[in-house]
Each structure stands twice: as structure tokens, then as C-alpha cells.
């Protein structure tokens, strides 16, 4: 029987929490979960919901998958650094997409 380590539980718990938060942002419009987001800004709420919600969902599912990987194998010690770099890239991509958004003209 597989006995996951405490590190695996941490990855799984954080993955579940981020996935849940991403779903709340994307599907229920809980943009107040985003630190520093101003609802009176020039970007509409539905665009922020889509871009930020997708980013948080992607990161949450990736972290959950890493948790499953950690629970069944013995990953290398640098896995955390690689995941952290991936999260930083995802956040930078989200910030770039939000800052370069422009309304579509017909």
C-alpha cells in the first residue's frame, strides 16, 4: 500500500485549494480573491475572470498533479524549484495578458 509523505499532502492540499479558488474566480466571479484587483479599472470583470481564473485553475491542477506524482514516486529534490519557476512564468503571463488587453473593435 502506498503511504504518501507529508510533503505529498502539502502538494495535494495546495493544489485543491488553488483549483477551488480558480473555479470561484472563473465561474462565480469572485475577483475579490485577487490581491490588488480594482473593479473600477479599465478591464471588464469578465475578462479578468477569464484570464485570472484560467491561470489559477491551471496552476492548481498542475500542483495537484505534482502532489499525485510525489505520493507515488520519489521525485528529485529540485522539483519544487521547477514548479516554482513554472508558477512565476504563469503569473507573469497572466499579468502580461491583463496589461496588454484591449477591447475588440467591430
N, C-alpha and C positions, 0 to 999 in steps of 0.2 A: 504494500500500500504506500502511496505517495504521502509524505508528510511535508507540506510546504513550510519553508522557513519564515521567520518573522519579516524578513525583507520582502518575501513574496506577498505577504498580507498587506504590507505597506503599498507596494505597487498596485495590487488589486483594489485596495480601498481608494487610493487616489484616482485610479482610473475610473472607478464607478462614480465618484464624486464629480470629477470633471465631465464625464459623459452626461450625468444628470444635469449639471449646470449648463452645459452646452445645449441640451434639449430644452431647458427652460428659456434660455436666451433665444434660440432659433424658433421654437414652435409656440411659445407662450408670450414672447415679447418682454421678457424680464431683463431689459437692458440696464436696469439699475444695478445689476450684478457686475457690470463692467466699471472698473475703477477709472474715474476721470471722465466718464462719458457725460456730455451735456446734451440734454434733449432739445435744447433750443438752438443747437448748431445747424449748420447748413446741410448736413447729410440727413436724409429722411430716416426715420426709425426702422422702416422695413429693410433698408439697405444695410444698416448696422446689424440688425437681427440676422440677416442672411450671412454677411461676411464674418462677423464675430462668432455667431453661433456655429457656423461650419468649422471655423478654426478651433474653437474649444471642443467641439464634438470630435474632430479628427485627433486632437492631442489626447483627449480622454480615452478614445478607443485604442490608440497606439500604446498608451501607458498600461491599459488593461491587458492588451496582448503581451506586453513585456512582462507583466505580472504572471500571466499563464506560463510564459517561457521560463521565468525564474523559478516557478513552482515545480516544473518537471525536469529542468536541466540545471547544470551548474554553469552559468554564463561567465564570461571573462569579467575581470574587475573593472575594465574601462567602459562597460555597458552604460553605466549611469552618466558618464561624461558624454557619450554619443547621444543618448536620449536627451540630455540637457541641451546639447547643441542643436538637435532637431527641434526642440521646443522653442529655442531662441529664434531659429530660422522661421518657424511657423508664425511666431508673434511679429517678427519683422515683416513678413509677407502680409499679414493682416493689417499692420499699420500702414504699409505702403499702399495697399489696395484702398484703404479708407481715405488716405490723404490724396490719392490721385483720382478719386471718384468724381465723375461729372455727370450731370443729368443728360439723358438722351434727348436729342432734338429730332423732331419729326420732319 
